[in-house]
Each structure stands twice: as structure tokens, then as C-alpha cells.
Amino acid sequence: MRIGEFSKRSGVPVSTIKYYLREGLLPAGERTGPNQARYDDGHLRRLKLVRALVDVGGLSIAAVREVLGAVDGSEEPLHDVLGLAQRSITTAPAVERDEVAEQQAREFLAARGWMCSDDNPALRSIVAVLTTARELGHDHFLDQLSAYTEPCRDVARSDVEYVLRRSSVEDAVEGLVVGTVLGDRALAAMRRLAQMEMSASRAPREAAGE
Amino acid sequence: MRIGEFSKRSGVPVSTIKYYLREGLLPAGERTGPNQARYDDGHLRRLKLVRALVDVGGLSIAAVREVLGAVDGSEEPLHDVLGLAQRSITTAPAVERDEVAEQQAREFLAARGWMCSDDNPALRSIVAVLTTARELGHDHFLDQLSAYTEPCRDVARSDVEYVLRRSSVEDAVEGLVVGTVLGDRALAAMRRLAQMEMSASRAPREAAGE
């Protein structure tokens, strides 16, 4: 299909498609003339993935480029490619380091057998959370995180099953990216709905009805 | 303290503090002269909360204003105030409605006894996730969300306990806001660490070693 048709079928404006092409988020189309190129269903599928990462995942263009590099670079063992893809879809908030929080986070991870490098965005994220919690006077927030351990393992077990069910390495990595980005959104939403369920049965009597 | 000291103690630039004052995110200081005002520890605490919502939660200024309105408006029953606060910290991605996804999401919520209004951002979020999943050819993503139900309830149970342990309604609402915003970040990070744990033990043999 030509770029006009590509735009129509994807619902993405031509100018945005051209921007993604320039940024290397979409492979070039097949040249059919000096100013013309043809796009196929592979382009369409890739474009949808880009939009999901940007619109639902809130990823930056640089992060999307990195994720796609991982999706395409499936020469490494699956576990390594999955790790690479995962890092690129994880952002850590920019918060100044706090030594106590840093130490707490390391011990917290070690106690769970979760080993990762110093600059892993998941570790940096937990440090940022604990730093902020301490600044807000929530000194016991670490206990809260402990309570999240098993639920996170349950979620992760299901995530990994979902990924390994897919047939090729490329499919598995794409599945991880989609599942993680969409899953984060869904988990945050479901957590709130479940909070309301728990709060509806508890809050009125125990705290507000005083 | 004067605004210079307020800035120094909070680490937030004077220009940003003035911006928050203009936007109503911080209550005005006590006037001490034509161009001078005094700020207290209440201001400092509120400023830290604003920064956490912006930096860690990624909330917009408008959303922060709404959250703070809920934190301060503690005349209503606790359950209602919690609901209000929660809506304001929940953002749904802007994705076009898909009728099938809409129907799926409603049934999914109803099956769990999670009732909410049509415009609830948590419902809108799940519709957006299911719409995007379908577009990417992940037609069975709903099964994945089903697997998240009990983990989300476990997390929510712990969240509600954390909130109800706090002494005043204002404290409880602040606890919910902090716990939810920081908790979302922590959960996303812990989910990834747990995924690596599960993947390390499964992926190399089952899929990549072919």
C-alpha cells in the first residue's frame, strides 16, 4: 500500500508516519519511485506496536527505539533479550539518591533473590519510591512493599507463561513488551477497583463513621 | 520561614514555588509585608506531597489540584473521599472506543462485583488496554487480566489496611494518595524483577535453547 492508504488503515496521520520513518521506528518502505514507497502488513503491525508503546505505555521515542531494537535483535538467548526489552520499557523517576533508601532497596531485593545491576531501572525506581516515602514521613512504606512480593510473583508467573506460549523468540519479546506495557495499565486500574471493593466493606464503619 | 528558606529546605526553586502558589497547589503564606510572606512546616509538607505527585506519579498540575481538593475536603464519609482522591490519581490513555472491548470490560468488572460509573478512569483504562490488545492481535489478553484479579485483591487489601491504620480522615486520604502513586511505581518495578526471576528459571531451556 502507498503511504496514504497506510495512514488510512492505521488511523495515524501521514506526517506522524514520516516522523517515525525518520526516527527509525518504522523500517523504510519498498521504493517504487523517486518519491514513492510501498508498505505492507508488517509495517502496519509495527506501527500499531509503536502507537501502543507511545499512547498506552507513555514511552518516549528514544525508549520505543530501544524496545524495538530488542524485539528485532533476537540473536541472543531469550532470557537476555527479554531482560533487554524489559529494561527499555522501565522508567525510573528522577529523584535524588538517599543513602538509607538505597541500602533498604538493596537489602529488599537481595532478600527476595532479585539480583540486578546498580543502574537497573527497576532498582532505581524502588530507591526513588523509598526516598520519596521517607521524605513524606511514610517511614514504614517498606513493609507495604513486602506485602506486594507474592502478588507480584503471581502476576509475573502468569506473564512469563503468556510469553513462553508464543512460538518464536520475536513473538515472545513482542508479547513481553505488549503484556508489560498494557499490563501495567491494567494492574493499576484493577488495583483501584479492588481497593474500592475492600474500602466499601471496611471504611464506612471503621474510620469515617466516628 | 521566608520563601528563600522554604526553597532551600525543600530543594524546590523559588520560581517553582511561586508557580505552585499561583496555581493554588500551595496555600498562600502568612503575609508579613507588601512583598513578603511566611511559610510553615505545613507548607513544607504540602510541597513535598506536590513534588511526589508530579515527579513520581507523573500527574499533571490539574490532576494534582484535584487530588489536593480531595485531601482537604474531608467532610464527606471516608469511603467517598477515598473514591474521589482515587479518581483524580487515575489517568486513562486516550484511545478510541472499541465496542467489543467496551463490552468485555463491563462484563469483566461485573463478574468481579466491581461496580463503577461509565466515565470512571479505571474502567476507561481497561477498555483502552483491551482495545489496544485486540489491535495488536492479542485477542486473549482478557485471560491475562483474569489472572491478575487475586493478586490485585491481595495488594488492595494491604493498601486499605495501610490507609485505615492512619488516625484522621485527612491522614487516611493522604495515605491513599501516597500509597497508590508510590505503590504503582513500586509494583511495576517489582513485577519486572519477579518476571526476571521466573524467566531465569524457565526461558533458557524452554524456548531459547532450541
Interface residues (C-beta under 8 A of the other chain):
Chain A: G11 R45 K48 L49 A52 D55 V56 G58 P77 L78 H79 V81 L82 G83 Q86 T90 A92 P93 A94 V95 E96 L109 R112 G113 W114 C116 P121 A122 L123 S125 I126 A128 V129 T132 A133 E135 L136 G137 H138 F141 Q144 L145 A147 Y148 T149 E150 P151 C152 R153 D154 V155 A156 R157 S158 D159 V160 Y162 V163 L164 V169 A172 G175 L176 V178 G179 T180 L182 G183 D184 R185 A186 L187 A188 A189 M190 R191 R192 L193 A194 Q195 M196 E197 M198 S199 A200 R202 A203 P204 E206 A207 A208 G209
Chain B: G11 R45 K48 L49 A52 D55 V56 G58 P77 L78 H79 V81 L82 G83 Q86 T90 A92 P93 A94 V95 E96 L109 R112 G113 W114 C116 P121 A122 L123 S125 I126 A128 V129 T132 A133 E135 L136 G137 H138 F141 Q144 L145 A147 Y148 T149 E150 P151 C152 R153 D154 V155 A156 R157 S158 D159 V160 Y162 V163 L164 V169 A172 G175 L176 V178 G179 T180 L182 G183 D184 R185 A186 L187 A188 A189 M190 R191 R192 L193 A194 Q195 M196 E197 M198 S199 A200 R202 A203 P204 E206 A207 A208 G209
